[in-house]
Amino acid sequence: MSADTRPVVLTGDRTTGPLHLGHYAGSLRNRLALQHSHRQFLLLADTQALTDNARDPGKVGRNVLEVALDYLAVGIDPAQSTICVQSALPALAELTLLYLNFVTVARLERNPTIRQEIQARGFGRDIPAGFLCYPVSQAADITGFRATVVPVGEDQAPLIEQTNELVRRLNQQAGRDILPEARALIPAVGRLPGVDGRAKMSKSQGNAVPLSASPDEIRDAVRRMYTDPGHVRAADPGEVDGNVVFTYLDAFDEDAATVAELKARYRRGGLGDMAVKRRLEEVLQALLAPIRERRRHLAGDPGHVMDVLRRGTRLARERTQATLEVVREALGLAVLA
């Protein structure tokens, strides 16, 4: 199948810090497969990262390279996937401005994803306007690339729904289909909990395992993992559900039969937490060692990584600009083009 006819997928990450195991389980692993079957664009969302980091823009800028290094280290191939920088794509900003005229503040506030994030960040009514309008910015990203597939976690699905609402409004306004709708691709592995058992792995909460973690950092993280507080002695029956160690084994251990056997033994009693943790540590050390080494090698040549970003952004700029011209014409704004 030629690159021109493959389905288009858009995915990416906010550039607020290096990526971690939660990103790998939830999205990076899917991207490695999708780059062979889809025309894949990976967006380094530095502009969107400013929506709640405007007081520290340097952090956002510094982490563009860090996230790009993680992409390349896990095996993203720039010959197969286009990696680009959001702030260098002016068409996306103009599309966002145009789309804001087709959505109400009340609809933005009803978006469950945004509502939950506002509550989690404690904004109250002091919500940055850029943060509230995040669904519109994401709609501009998705439609700007004319993506029809968007890999997201289940909690992000309402953002794709709102994108498609905007697409239908704009197509209706234009009197023809100028933009395609997109479908959410939900990964088989749900959101990976933090090592402390909290619902979300997060750098800011100190419960994440970065992809660049050293052997000692991996060992320490596994030892700190939440298990079953009622499993005091190895002989005691233990709970598997909600046990972070088993959640990670399900996500990363490719030997499902052995994991099933460990679960059965743990439930019966006779298997200690440290034995299960040793198994998980072996799995994570084997997974992260080659990623860490490739990242170290790539970090020694930042010029090469920046060249990858320049090439990808140049291609992305052409594609998103073409979409902007179609939208402007449909809205009667292309009189001087």
Helices and strands as residue ranges (DSSP letters): E 8-14, H 21-23, I 24-28, H 29-37, E 39-45, H 46-49, G 50-52, H 57-74, E 81-85, G 86-88, H 90-99, G 100-102, H 105-110, H 112-121, H 129-132, H 134-144, E 149-151, G 154-156, H 157-174, E 183-185, H 215-223, H 244-252, H 256-268, H 273-299, H 302-330
